[in-house]
Amino acid sequence: MSLRKMRIGVLGTGEVGQAIATKLVELGNEVRMGSRSRDNEAARNWARSNGSLASHGTFRDAAEFGEIIFNCTNGLYSLDALKSAGYENLKGKIIIDVANAVDFSSGEPTVIMPEGKSLGERIQEAFPESKVVKTLNFVSYRLMVNPGLLGGEIDMFVSGNNKDAKQLVTSILKEWFGWRTVVDLGDIRAARAMELLVPLWFRLWENTGTDLFGFKVIIKK
Amino acid sequence: MSLRKMRIGVLGTGEVGQAIATKLVELGNEVRMGSRSRDNEAARNWARSNGSLASHGTFRDAAEFGEIIFNCTNGLYSLDALKSAGYENLKGKIIIDVANAVDFSSGEPTVIMPEGKSLGERIQEAFPESKVVKTLNFVSYRLMVNPGLLGGEIDMFVSGNNKDAKQLVTSILKEWFGWRTVVDLGDIRAARAMELLVPLWFRLWENTGTDLFGFKVIIKK
């Protein structure tokens, strides 16, 4: 599959949103970065720095604009952000959920899973007419769009209920972002396994002193 | 460090306990397998099949016997098993905690963490005079004592509060079991990150059709 250029909404103005939105523009896509308020400074600066394909607006503006949507908001507030983006604006669309809901208050980063449910699942439940694909949430924003920084040896996972959506996202990961191995973990409940990698991520970050690491699954041939 | 032979208690008679106990005997250690009752059939059969270095008894018998203790019980009942082994029999000793507390009732394997605390932490809290080291819990029992089945490329983690204990366990993992890379993730709270790998483990098992896989952390040089 060779991907055509698209209009893409990126929700969130942090390191993750900026890294993904910038890469998407570099690839020739039209990207609108969404945030809580229309005059968000980070979003305005990003749009100003990234040429005519880059624009910014509210969550709603970005969701209306995008044919597909990246959720790069803080996972603790993602459901609120997506609700303010508007159910109708997300209907039928792929939501690529990169977010993590992490509580740092105890000192040990804790993934929030009300009733055992991952953020990816909760988004899919709240937006049943959208196609949620969980991915990228367990690597540094620096590797998300450039895994080749490590020599391209690391694996990425996807999970979600819609096969076509996972297929498109897999193509985006491979053709646009440079991932070589993308493993389909199954339905959206597998987002639990992906979000629960975050505590290990933080321990390894502390331990290695760098955020430039990833995981390779070695399977018996 | 070259390890001397030891007396070792292995709590639990399942696949994990059998694999570890058998390997330890093969290496020339005296091993007592412990279970709830003295006449446990699996333990009796194991002892009968493994020669004069192998014996069996209650959790208490095995804990009294061992200079170090492997907890290979079902994590949902590990605290009960260790309590019945006796506080005084575990005092001052290393408890190598290989167990996972997993609830399968929802269909999606769910790691049980009351108040956010891992099994490893809860054991350390219940036995403050023992030295708990969490390890091995996120690979198949077949790989625990023979990671070379995959070519030896995969990583093992340890966590725990006592550095000397982690050092000894690291030597056991390397010299006896054949692990090449053992990464110290820090204090026992890191057992959370290790236990939370279990949902991913089950998804990959389902996905790949084999339990012969492990993780390699690729770090930017």
Interface residues (C-beta under 8 A of the other chain):
Chain A: S106 E108 T110 V111 G116 L149 L150 G151 E153 I154 S159 V183 D184 L185 G186 R189 A190 R192 A193 M194 L196 L197 P199 L200 F202 R203 L204 E206 N207 T208 T210 L212 F213 G214 F215 K216 V217 I218 I219 K220
Chain B: S106 E108 T110 V111 G116 L149 L150 G151 E153 I154 S159 V183 D184 L185 G186 R189 A190 R192 A193 M194 L196 L197 P199 L200 F202 R203 L204 E206 N207 T208 T210 L212 F213 G214 F215 K216 V217 I218 I219 K220
